[in-house]
Amino acid sequence: MTDAHDTAADSSLRTTGGAPPDDGGSSATEAPIPLLEPREGIPPVIADETALARVIAAFEAGSGPVAVDAERASGYRYGQRAYLVQLRREGAGTALIDPVACPDLSALGDALSGVEWVLHAATQDLPCLREIGMVPTRLFDTELAGRLAGFPRVGLGAMVESVLGFVLEKGHSAVDWSTRPLPEPWLRYAALDVELLVDLRDALEKELDRQGKLDWARQEFDAIASAPPAEPRKDPWRRTSGMHKVRRRRQLAVVRELWQTRDRIAQRRDVSPGKVLGDAAIVEAALAVPANVQALAALNGFGHRVGKRQLEQWQAAVDRAKALSEAQLPQPGQSVTGPPPPRAWAEKDPAAAARLSAARAGVSALAEQLSMPQENLITPDTVRRVCWEPPALVDAESVAAALAGHGARPWQVEQVTPVLVTALSAKAP
């Protein structure tokens, strides 16, 4: 049993304490302190190359990790591009950069190469940062650190409050960050998001070290930093909300045509697809397969606020689906690689179902013992794949190799292998 086993098993998680520099400090018993203003005030938004060059020089000359955050306009604009980038580093202060006015931040990314970037929920921000030339070589993810350390709430506000004793104002998290000029309260919120990120990182590092999990976290952070960009999703139209109601292939074709038409319009207008046509309306039209514009207009989502020209373009999409030959119609369901859905295992392969049941129980118990979510201990997909097609010879070496082959990190292999060796030996009832 590792130190992490010992610590997690015999102690409940506590707040780490700690406070920002030049502050009187905070204890777990004191009321949390509202954080209302950045230490140096709200910095001006960087929106030209001259100001950007000064920021790059300042951050390159700074010391220690750099806190990084990005704001998107999800639900308002097409895609997930960044509309504001926030950074903070010792010796450089805080910078707010407008990536619309300064769309190429690769020089800043280069200046911070080799520096540890501190992000909260890094996988959410890394794609939009990559688009503007900012790619970390080293990172520390405070949300993931909180998960590994066993904190029950890992949002930034909750972590800052429970670990550092400060309350962040979170009222502007879902606003339209493509707005220009950005209102001062929004800029204050954005600056405060990176104000304590390095302090939080330092406190979490100590907590992970105390629990014997710091090396585990570093392996996770390295995996995120070295991961290639995600592949484009195949058949994204299949993720339309309410698709479970659509059964017939012709109806699937209507969903596909309407989804693709909506996507082209949303991209051209740079608005969220949901603002062009809702998923519920797409599914409604697919189930009805309307014969003409009048029938379409009678459906939910295509009412009086939809103009004649818009109705005609949606009906044209429906008509294209209706004109497809049988061979051109989409197949129901996506082509699945890997094991079938677990609910089908008992019928298809009772022995595999028994292995999976034992594996899930073992992983759940181990995750509880280590005070972390099961999915952070090992991904459910990895467990399913190993249980569906176990090694021919079940022993520690072969199971460890199988886990590593599915992308498990060394610490995960070490922890989970004994559990799976036992589970893979389970017999069907």
C-alpha positions as CSV (number, residue, x, y, z in Angstrom):
1,M,0.0,0.0,0.0
2,T,1.4,3.4,-1.0
3,D,1.5,6.5,1.1
4,A,-1.5,7.8,-0.9
5,H,-3.5,4.7,0.2
6,D,-2.5,5.3,3.9
7,T,-3.3,9.1,3.8
8,A,-6.5,8.9,1.9
9,A,-7.8,6.0,4.0
10,D,-7.3,7.5,7.4
11,S,-8.0,11.2,7.0
12,S,-10.7,13.4,5.7
13,L,-9.7,16.1,3.3
14,R,-9.1,19.5,4.9
15,T,-8.5,22.9,3.5
16,T,-4.9,23.6,2.9
17,G,-5.0,27.2,4.0
18,G,-2.6,29.7,2.5
19,A,-3.2,33.2,1.2
20,P,-2.0,35.6,-1.5
21,P,1.2,37.4,-1.0
22,D,1.1,40.5,1.2
23,D,-2.1,39.4,2.8
24,G,-2.8,38.7,6.5
25,G,-3.6,35.1,5.8
26,S,-6.7,33.0,6.2
27,S,-7.6,30.0,8.3
28,A,-10.1,27.3,7.6
29,T,-12.2,28.5,10.5
30,E,-12.4,32.2,9.4
31,A,-15.2,33.4,7.2
32,P,-14.1,33.6,3.5
33,I,-13.0,37.0,2.3
34,P,-14.6,38.6,-0.8
35,L,-12.0,39.3,-3.4
36,L,-13.3,42.5,-5.0
37,E,-10.4,44.1,-6.9
38,P,-7.2,42.9,-8.5
39,R,-4.0,43.8,-6.6
40,E,-2.8,46.3,-9.1
41,G,-6.3,47.3,-10.3
42,I,-7.9,46.4,-13.7
43,P,-5.2,46.5,-16.4
44,P,-5.9,48.0,-19.8
45,V,-6.9,45.6,-22.5
46,I,-4.1,44.9,-24.9
47,A,-5.4,45.6,-28.4
48,D,-2.4,46.6,-30.6
49,E,1.0,45.2,-31.5
50,T,3.0,47.8,-29.7
51,A,1.3,47.1,-26.3
52,L,1.5,43.4,-27.0
53,A,5.2,43.6,-27.5
54,R,5.6,45.3,-24.1
55,V,3.5,42.5,-22.4
56,I,5.6,39.8,-24.1
57,A,8.8,41.4,-22.8
58,A,7.4,41.8,-19.3
59,F,6.1,38.2,-19.1
60,E,9.3,36.8,-20.5
61,A,11.3,38.6,-17.8
62,G,8.9,37.5,-15.1
63,S,9.5,34.6,-12.7
64,G,7.8,31.4,-11.7
65,P,4.7,29.8,-13.2
66,V,2.2,31.9,-15.3
67,A,-1.5,31.8,-14.7
68,V,-3.5,31.6,-17.9
69,D,-7.2,31.8,-18.6
70,A,-9.4,32.4,-21.7
71,E,-12.9,33.6,-22.2
72,R,-15.1,32.3,-25.0
73,A,-18.6,33.3,-26.2
74,S,-20.2,29.9,-26.0
75,G,-23.9,30.1,-26.8
76,Y,-23.4,33.4,-28.6
77,R,-20.9,32.9,-31.4
78,Y,-20.0,30.1,-33.8
79,G,-17.1,27.9,-32.6
80,Q,-15.1,28.1,-29.5
81,R,-12.5,30.8,-30.2
82,A,-11.0,33.0,-27.5
83,Y,-12.3,36.5,-27.0
84,L,-10.1,37.4,-24.1
85,V,-6.9,36.0,-22.7
86,Q,-5.8,36.6,-19.2
87,L,-2.3,36.1,-17.8
88,R,-0.6,36.7,-14.5
89,R,3.1,36.1,-13.5
90,E,5.3,37.3,-10.7
91,G,7.2,40.3,-11.8
92,A,4.9,41.0,-14.7
93,G,1.5,41.5,-13.1
94,T,-1.8,40.8,-14.9
95,A,-2.4,41.2,-18.6
96,L,-5.7,41.2,-20.4
97,I,-5.3,40.6,-24.2
98,D,-7.9,41.0,-26.9
99,P,-7.2,38.1,-29.4
100,V,-9.6,39.6,-31.9
101,A,-7.4,42.7,-32.2
102,C,-4.2,40.6,-31.7
103,P,-5.1,37.2,-33.3
104,D,-1.5,35.9,-33.4
105,L,-0.1,35.3,-29.9
106,S,2.6,32.8,-31.0
107,A,5.3,35.2,-29.9
108,L,3.9,35.3,-26.4
109,G,3.6,31.5,-26.5
110,D,7.2,31.3,-27.5
111,A,8.3,33.7,-24.8
112,L,6.6,31.4,-22.2
113,S,7.9,28.2,-23.7
114,G,9.4,26.0,-20.9
115,V,7.5,28.0,-18.2
116,E,4.8,26.1,-16.3
117,W,1.3,27.3,-17.2
118,V,-1.3,27.2,-14.5
119,L,-4.8,26.7,-15.9
120,H,-8.1,25.6,-14.3
121,A,-9.8,22.9,-16.4
122,A,-7.0,23.0,-18.9
123,T,-8.7,20.9,-21.6
124,Q,-11.4,23.5,-22.0
125,D,-9.1,26.3,-22.8
126,L,-6.2,24.6,-24.6
127,P,-8.0,24.3,-28.0
128,C,-8.9,28.0,-28.3
129,L,-5.4,28.9,-27.0
130,R,-3.8,26.7,-29.6
131,E,-5.8,28.5,-32.3
132,I,-4.0,31.8,-31.5
133,G,-0.5,30.2,-31.2
134,M,-0.3,29.6,-27.4
135,V,0.7,26.0,-26.6
136,P,2.2,25.1,-23.2
137,T,5.1,22.7,-22.9
138,R,4.4,22.3,-19.1
139,L,1.2,22.8,-17.2
140,F,-0.5,22.5,-13.8
141,D,-4.3,22.0,-13.9
142,T,-5.8,23.2,-10.6
143,E,-9.2,21.6,-11.3
144,L,-7.6,18.2,-12.0
145,A,-5.4,18.6,-9.0
146,G,-8.5,19.2,-6.9
147,R,-10.1,16.0,-8.3
148,L,-7.0,13.9,-7.5
149,A,-6.7,15.4,-4.0
150,G,-10.4,14.4,-3.4
151,F,-12.0,17.8,-3.1
152,P,-15.8,17.4,-3.5
153,R,-16.2,20.7,-5.4
154,V,-13.6,21.6,-8.0
155,G,-14.9,24.7,-9.7
156,L,-12.5,27.6,-9.5
157,G,-14.6,29.6,-7.1
158,A,-15.2,26.7,-4.8
159,M,-11.5,25.8,-4.8
160,V,-10.3,29.3,-4.1
161,E,-12.8,29.5,-1.2
162,S,-12.1,26.2,0.4
163,V,-8.3,26.2,-0.1
164,L,-7.4,29.9,0.1
165,G,-10.3,31.4,2.0
166,F,-11.3,34.0,-0.6
167,V,-14.6,34.4,-2.5
168,L,-14.5,35.1,-6.3
169,E,-17.4,36.9,-7.9
170,K,-18.7,34.6,-10.6
171,G,-21.5,36.6,-12.1
172,H,-20.0,37.1,-15.6
173,S,-18.9,33.5,-16.5
174,A,-21.7,33.1,-19.1
175,V,-21.7,36.5,-20.7
176,D,-21.1,37.3,-24.4
177,W,-17.3,37.8,-24.4
178,S,-17.4,38.9,-28.0
179,T,-19.0,42.2,-26.9
180,R,-16.8,45.2,-27.6
181,P,-15.9,47.2,-25.7
182,L,-15.9,44.8,-22.8
183,P,-17.6,46.4,-19.7
184,E,-15.4,47.2,-16.7
185,P,-17.2,44.7,-14.4
186,W,-16.4,41.9,-16.9
187,L,-12.8,42.9,-17.1
188,R,-12.5,43.0,-13.3
189,Y,-14.0,39.5,-13.2
190,A,-11.5,38.3,-15.8
191,A,-8.5,39.7,-14.0
192,L,-9.6,38.2,-10.7
193,D,-9.8,34.7,-12.4
194,V,-6.0,34.6,-12.6
195,E,-5.3,36.7,-9.5
196,L,-5.0,33.7,-7.2
197,L,-4.4,30.9,-9.6
198,V,-0.7,30.5,-8.8
199,D,-1.4,30.7,-5.1
200,L,-4.0,27.9,-5.6
201,R,-1.5,25.9,-7.5
202,D,1.1,26.2,-4.7
203,A,-1.4,25.1,-2.1
204,L,-2.6,22.2,-4.1
205,E,0.9,21.0,-4.8
206,K,1.5,20.8,-1.1
207,E,-1.7,18.9,-0.5
208,L,-1.0,16.4,-3.3
209,D,2.5,15.9,-1.9
210,R,1.1,15.4,1.6
211,Q,-1.2,12.7,0.1
212,G,1.6,11.0,-1.9
213,K,-0.2,11.9,-5.2
214,L,2.1,14.6,-6.6
215,D,3.8,12.3,-9.0
216,W,0.4,11.1,-10.2
217,A,-0.7,14.6,-10.9
218,R,2.5,15.4,-12.8
219,Q,1.9,12.4,-15.0
220,E,-1.6,13.6,-15.7
221,F,-0.4,17.1,-16.5
222,D,2.3,15.8,-18.8
223,A,-0.3,13.7,-20.6
224,I,-2.5,16.8,-21.2
225,A,0.4,19.0,-22.4
226,S,1.6,16.3,-24.8
227,A,-1.8,15.3,-26.2
228,P,-2.4,16.1,-29.9
229,P,-5.3,18.2,-31.0
230,A,-8.6,16.3,-30.9
231,E,-9.7,14.7,-34.2
232,P,-12.8,16.3,-35.8
233,R,-15.9,14.5,-34.6
234,K,-17.4,12.1,-37.2
235,D,-21.0,12.8,-38.1
236,P,-21.5,15.6,-35.5
237,W,-25.2,15.9,-36.5
238,R,-25.8,12.7,-34.7
239,R,-25.3,14.5,-31.4
240,T,-28.5,16.6,-32.0
241,S,-30.4,16.7,-28.7
242,G,-33.5,14.4,-29.0
243,M,-32.0,12.1,-31.6
244,H,-33.2,9.0,-29.6
245,K,-36.7,9.8,-30.9
246,V,-35.6,9.5,-34.6
247,R,-35.8,5.9,-35.8
248,R,-36.2,5.8,-39.5
249,R,-33.4,6.3,-42.0
250,R,-35.3,9.0,-44.0
251,Q,-35.9,10.9,-40.8
252,L,-32.2,10.6,-40.0
253,A,-31.5,12.1,-43.4
254,V,-33.8,15.1,-42.5
255,V,-31.8,15.7,-39.3
256,R,-28.6,15.6,-41.2
257,E,-29.7,18.0,-43.9
258,L,-31.2,20.5,-41.5
259,W,-28.2,20.3,-39.1
260,Q,-25.7,20.9,-42.0
261,T,-27.8,23.8,-43.4
262,R,-28.0,25.3,-39.9
263,D,-24.3,24.9,-39.4
264,R,-23.5,26.7,-42.7
265,I,-25.7,29.6,-41.8
266,A,-24.4,29.8,-38.3
267,Q,-20.8,29.8,-39.5
268,R,-21.5,32.5,-42.1
269,R,-23.3,34.7,-39.6
270,D,-20.8,33.8,-36.7
271,V,-23.6,33.0,-34.3
272,S,-24.3,29.9,-32.1
273,P,-26.1,27.3,-34.2
274,G,-28.8,27.1,-31.5
275,K,-29.7,30.8,-32.3
276,V,-30.3,29.9,-35.9
277,L,-32.6,26.8,-35.3
278,G,-33.1,24.8,-32.1
279,D,-32.4,21.1,-31.9
280,A,-36.0,20.5,-30.8
281,A,-37.2,22.0,-34.1
282,I,-34.8,19.9,-36.1
283,V,-36.1,16.7,-34.5
284,E,-39.7,17.9,-34.8
285,A,-39.3,18.3,-38.6
286,A,-37.5,15.0,-38.9
287,L,-40.4,13.1,-37.2
288,A,-43.0,14.9,-39.3
289,V,-41.1,15.0,-42.7
290,P,-43.4,17.9,-43.8
291,A,-44.6,17.9,-47.4
292,N,-44.4,21.7,-47.9
293,V,-43.7,25.1,-46.3
294,Q,-47.2,25.3,-44.9
295,A,-46.8,22.0,-43.1
296,L,-43.4,23.0,-41.8
297,A,-44.7,26.3,-40.5
298,A,-47.2,24.4,-38.3
299,L,-44.5,22.6,-36.4
300,N,-43.0,23.8,-33.1
301,G,-39.9,25.9,-33.7
302,F,-41.0,27.1,-37.2
303,G,-43.8,29.4,-36.0
304,H,-44.7,33.0,-36.8
305,R,-41.3,34.5,-36.0
306,V,-39.7,32.5,-38.8
307,G,-39.8,34.4,-42.1
308,K,-41.0,33.0,-45.4
309,R,-37.5,32.9,-46.9
310,Q,-36.2,31.1,-43.8
311,L,-39.0,28.6,-44.0
312,E,-38.2,27.9,-47.6
313,Q,-34.6,27.2,-46.9
314,W,-35.5,24.7,-44.2
315,Q,-38.1,23.1,-46.4
316,A,-35.5,22.8,-49.1
317,A,-33.3,20.9,-46.7
318,V,-36.2,18.6,-45.9
319,D,-36.9,18.1,-49.6
320,R,-33.2,17.2,-50.3
321,A,-33.5,14.4,-47.7
322,K,-36.8,13.2,-49.2
323,A,-35.1,13.0,-52.6
324,L,-32.2,10.8,-51.5
325,S,-32.1,7.2,-52.7
326,E,-32.2,4.3,-50.2
327,A,-28.4,3.8,-50.6
328,Q,-27.8,7.5,-49.8
329,L,-29.7,7.4,-46.5
330,P,-27.6,7.4,-43.3
331,Q,-27.5,4.1,-41.3
332,P,-29.1,4.1,-37.8
333,G,-26.6,4.5,-35.1
334,Q,-22.9,5.3,-35.4
335,S,-20.3,2.7,-36.3
336,V,-18.9,1.7,-32.9
337,T,-15.3,0.7,-32.4
338,G,-14.6,-1.3,-29.3
339,P,-17.0,-3.2,-27.0
340,P,-20.8,-3.1,-27.4
341,P,-22.8,-1.2,-24.8
342,P,-22.5,-2.8,-21.4
343,R,-26.3,-3.5,-21.2
344,A,-25.8,-6.0,-24.0
345,W,-23.0,-7.9,-22.4
346,A,-25.0,-10.3,-20.3
347,E,-26.6,-11.7,-23.4
348,K,-23.7,-11.5,-25.8
349,D,-20.9,-12.7,-23.4
350,P,-21.9,-13.6,-19.8
351,A,-18.3,-14.2,-18.8
352,A,-17.3,-10.7,-20.0
353,A,-20.3,-9.2,-18.1
354,A,-19.1,-10.9,-14.9
355,R,-15.6,-9.5,-15.4
356,L,-17.0,-6.0,-16.0
357,S,-19.2,-6.2,-12.9
358,A,-16.2,-7.3,-10.7
359,A,-14.0,-4.7,-12.3
360,R,-16.4,-1.8,-11.7
361,A,-16.9,-2.9,-8.0
362,G,-13.1,-3.1,-7.5
363,V,-12.4,0.2,-9.2
364,S,-15.2,1.9,-7.2
365,A,-13.8,0.6,-3.9
366,L,-10.2,1.7,-4.8
367,A,-11.3,5.1,-5.9
368,E,-13.1,5.6,-2.6
369,Q,-10.1,4.5,-0.7
370,L,-7.9,6.9,-2.6
371,S,-10.5,9.8,-2.3
372,M,-10.8,10.5,-6.0
373,P,-13.4,10.1,-8.7
374,Q,-13.4,6.8,-10.5
375,E,-13.0,8.3,-13.9
376,N,-9.7,10.0,-12.7
377,L,-8.4,6.7,-11.3
378,I,-9.0,5.0,-14.7
379,T,-11.4,5.8,-17.6
380,P,-14.5,3.6,-17.8
381,D,-13.8,3.0,-21.5
382,T,-10.4,1.5,-20.6
383,V,-12.0,-0.8,-18.1
384,R,-14.6,-1.9,-20.6
385,R,-12.1,-2.6,-23.3
386,V,-9.8,-4.7,-21.1
387,C,-12.8,-6.6,-19.7
388,W,-14.3,-7.3,-23.1
389,E,-11.0,-8.5,-24.6
390,P,-8.7,-9.6,-21.7
391,P,-5.2,-10.9,-22.2
392,A,-4.9,-14.5,-23.1
393,L,-2.9,-15.1,-20.0
394,V,-4.3,-13.0,-17.1
395,D,-1.4,-11.9,-14.9
396,A,0.0,-8.6,-13.6
397,E,2.4,-8.2,-16.5
398,S,-0.2,-8.8,-19.2
399,V,-2.9,-6.7,-17.6
400,A,-0.4,-3.8,-17.0
401,A,0.6,-4.0,-20.7
402,A,-3.1,-3.9,-21.7
403,L,-3.8,-0.9,-19.6
404,A,-0.8,1.0,-20.9
405,G,-1.8,0.1,-24.4
406,H,-5.1,1.9,-23.9
407,G,-3.3,5.0,-22.7
408,A,-3.3,4.5,-18.9
409,R,-0.5,6.5,-17.1
410,P,2.1,4.5,-15.1
411,W,0.5,5.5,-11.8
412,Q,-2.9,4.3,-13.0
413,V,-1.4,1.0,-14.2
414,E,0.3,0.5,-10.8
415,Q,-2.9,1.2,-8.8
416,V,-5.5,-0.6,-11.0
417,T,-3.6,-3.7,-12.2
418,P,-4.2,-5.7,-9.0
419,V,-7.9,-4.9,-9.1
420,L,-8.3,-6.0,-12.8
421,V,-6.3,-9.1,-12.3
422,T,-8.8,-10.2,-9.7
423,A,-11.8,-9.0,-11.8
424,L,-10.6,-10.7,-15.0
425,S,-10.5,-14.0,-13.2
426,A,-14.2,-13.7,-12.2
427,K,-16.4,-16.5,-13.4
428,A,-19.8,-16.0,-15.0
429,P,-22.7,-17.0,-12.6
